[in-house]
Amino acid sequence: MYALQTTALCKTFYSKRKREGLAGSIRALLKPEWEEKRAVVDIDLSVRRGETVAFLGPNGAGKSTTIKMLTGILHPSSGHAEVLGFVPWRERTQLAFQIGAVFGQKSQLWYHLPPIDTFELLSRIYELNRHDYIQRRNDLIERFELGAYLHTPVRKLSLGERMRCEIAASFLHRPKLLFLDEPTIGLDVVIKQQIRQLIRTLNREEGTTVFLTSHDAGDVEELCTRAVVIHHGGLLLDQKVDRLHQEVLNQKVVSLLVKPGSVISPTIPGVSVSAQDERSYKLVVDLSRTNMEQVLGAVIAQAAIEDLTIENPPMEEIIQHIYGMKGGGAGDE
C-alpha cells in the first residue's frame, strides 16, 4: 500500500521581468514581460507505507516545491498526487491530521513559549484524546530526553535542544507520514546521531513513513533505504541506498599503513593514489577496470603491510557524482 503517489506532477512559476530605471518600471506596469520557470517537471513517484526515502537534489532542483505540493501548500500546474489517500491541495485539512513536518530552518514551536506549552496547544489543534495525549507526550519526553528544558522558553534553547523538541512535536499526533526537510542542519555530530536514532526507532516501532530531504550524506546513509534524485525539476535516479555504491560509483577505497622503508607505487590500470604521507596510503580502485584480488596482490608484493582497510567511497562522493550526471545546479527552490 502506498503512502504517496504522483503522476506527471508539474509546477511552473511565472514572474515579471523588469528592466532598470523609471522607464523599465513604467513598461513593466503597462506592458509586462513574464518569465517562466519550470520548477518541477513530470515527477512520477511512489512511496510505500513504512518506507524511508531520501529525496535529493542540488539547490534549485525542485525538492521544496515538490514537498509543498505534497503537503497541500502549493497547487500543481498539472499532474496528480495522492498522499495517504488524499489529494493534498483539495483535502489539506484532512491530510494535516495524518502527516507531520519538520523544517530545519522554520520552527513550529512558539518562540517565546516553553515547549510544553506548544505540545499542549498542538494537542488541541489535532483534537487528541486527553489521556492518549498525556501518555504520548510523556513517552516522547522520555525518548527525546526533553525533561531538563520543557519549561524553558524556546528562544533560550540551543539549536540541538530545539530540534529535538521540533521532532518530538511532529510525532505527537502519531503521523503516518513524516516530511523532514534538513532536520539536522547546523547540529553537532552527537545531536545528529541522537536524532537519527530516534527517527529510526519510531519508524521501526510505529511504521511511520519518512520522506527526507537533506544535503547531509549521513542522514541519507543512516536513515533511508531508498534515494530519489531530481535535477532541474525532473527525476534523475531512483535507487536503493545500499546499491548506490555499486551501480553509481563502482569504486572501493583502500587505506594502507606500511612498515618503515616500504613504498607503494601502484601501476594497475584503474588504481590511483588519493592521499599519501610517510607510511600511509589511500588508494581509489575503479572496479569496472580491475578487481580487488589484483590490487591486493600487487600491494602485498610491493610492501610490508601493517594495517589495511577496504571501504566504500563516502556517500558525499556518491551524491556529488549523481548531481554531476547532468551538470550542477544552484538557486532557490
TANOR-V510150 format. One record per residue. N is the residue number from 0. RES is the residue in one letter. NEAR is the number of other C-alpha atoms within 10 Angstrom. Layout:
n->[N:N]
res->[RES:RES]
near->[NEAR:NEAR]
//
This chain:
n->[0:1:2:3:4:5:6:7:8:9:10:11:12:13:14:15:16:17:18:19:20:21:22:23:24:25:26:27:28:29:30:31:32:33:34:35:36:37:38:39:40:41:42:43:44:45:46:47:48:49:50:51:52:53:54:55:56:57:58:59:60:61:62:63:64:65:66:67:68:69:70:71:72:73:74:75:76:77:78:79:80:81:82:83:84:85:86:87:88:89:90:91:92:93:94:95:96:97:98:99:100:101:102:103:104:105:106:107:108:109:110:111:112:113:114:115:116:117:118:119:120:121:122:123:124:125:126:127:128:129:130:131:132:133:134:135:136:137:138:139:140:141:142:143:144:145:146:147:148:149:150:151:152:153:154:155:156:157:158:159:160:161:162:163:164:165:166:167:168:169:170:171:172:173:174:175:176:177:178:179:180:181:182:183:184:185:186:187:188:189:190:191:192:193:194:195:196:197:198:199:200:201:202:203:204:205:206:207:208:209:210:211:212:213:214:215:216:217:218:219:220:221:222:223:224:225:226:227:228:229:230:231:232:233:234:235:236:237:238:239:240:241:242:243:244:245:246:247:248:249:250:251:252:253:254:255:256:257:258:259:260:261:262:263:264:265:266:267:268:269:270:271:272:273:274:275:276:277:278:279:280:281:282:283:284:285:286:287:288:289:290:291:292:293:294:295:296:297:298:299:300:301:302:303:304:305:306:307:308:309:310:311:312:313:314:315:316:317:318:319:320:321:322:323:324:325:326:327:328:329:330:331:332]
res->[M:Y:A:L:Q:T:T:A:L:C:K:T:F:Y:S:K:R:K:R:E:G:L:A:G:S:I:R:A:L:L:K:P:E:W:E:E:K:R:A:V:V:D:I:D:L:S:V:R:R:G:E:T:V:A:F:L:G:P:N:G:A:G:K:S:T:T:I:K:M:L:T:G:I:L:H:P:S:S:G:H:A:E:V:L:G:F:V:P:W:R:E:R:T:Q:L:A:F:Q:I:G:A:V:F:G:Q:K:S:Q:L:W:Y:H:L:P:P:I:D:T:F:E:L:L:S:R:I:Y:E:L:N:R:H:D:Y:I:Q:R:R:N:D:L:I:E:R:F:E:L:G:A:Y:L:H:T:P:V:R:K:L:S:L:G:E:R:M:R:C:E:I:A:A:S:F:L:H:R:P:K:L:L:F:L:D:E:P:T:I:G:L:D:V:V:I:K:Q:Q:I:R:Q:L:I:R:T:L:N:R:E:E:G:T:T:V:F:L:T:S:H:D:A:G:D:V:E:E:L:C:T:R:A:V:V:I:H:H:G:G:L:L:L:D:Q:K:V:D:R:L:H:Q:E:V:L:N:Q:K:V:V:S:L:L:V:K:P:G:S:V:I:S:P:T:I:P:G:V:S:V:S:A:Q:D:E:R:S:Y:K:L:V:V:D:L:S:R:T:N:M:E:Q:V:L:G:A:V:I:A:Q:A:A:I:E:D:L:T:I:E:N:P:P:M:E:E:I:I:Q:H:I:Y:G:M:K:G:G:G:A:G:D:E]
near->[9:15:20:21:19:18:15:15:21:24:22:15:13:11:11:12:14:17:13:8:8:9:11:15:15:13:13:16:12:9:10:15:14:13:11:11:12:15:22:29:22:17:22:16:15:16:19:13:17:18:20:24:25:26:24:26:28:24:17:20:26:24:25:18:22:24:20:15:20:25:21:21:14:15:16:21:14:15:15:18:23:17:22:17:13:19:19:24:19:11:14:15:12:12:22:15:15:17:21:23:24:22:18:18:12:9:14:15:22:15:14:11:16:19:25:22:15:19:23:16:13:19:20:12:11:13:12:15:10:12:9:12:19:16:10:17:21:13:14:21:18:11:14:17:14:19:12:9:17:20:13:14:17:23:14:14:17:10:18:19:19:19:25:24:28:23:24:25:26:21:23:21:22:17:20:20:26:23:22:22:22:17:25:26:17:12:16:11:10:9:16:19:15:13:21:16:14:17:18:17:14:15:20:13:9:12:17:25:25:26:22:26:25:21:18:15:17:18:20:24:17:13:20:21:16:21:25:19:22:24:27:22:25:21:19:17:15:16:15:15:20:13:14:18:19:15:11:15:20:17:23:21:20:22:18:20:19:20:15:12:9:13:16:19:11:15:11:14:11:16:21:16:15:12:11:13:8:12:16:18:19:19:19:21:24:18:15:11:12:15:16:14:8:10:20:13:10:16:18:12:11:14:17:16:17:12:11:14:10:15:11:15:17:14:18:15:13:20:23:13:15:23:21:13:12:11:10:17:15:11:9:12:15]
//
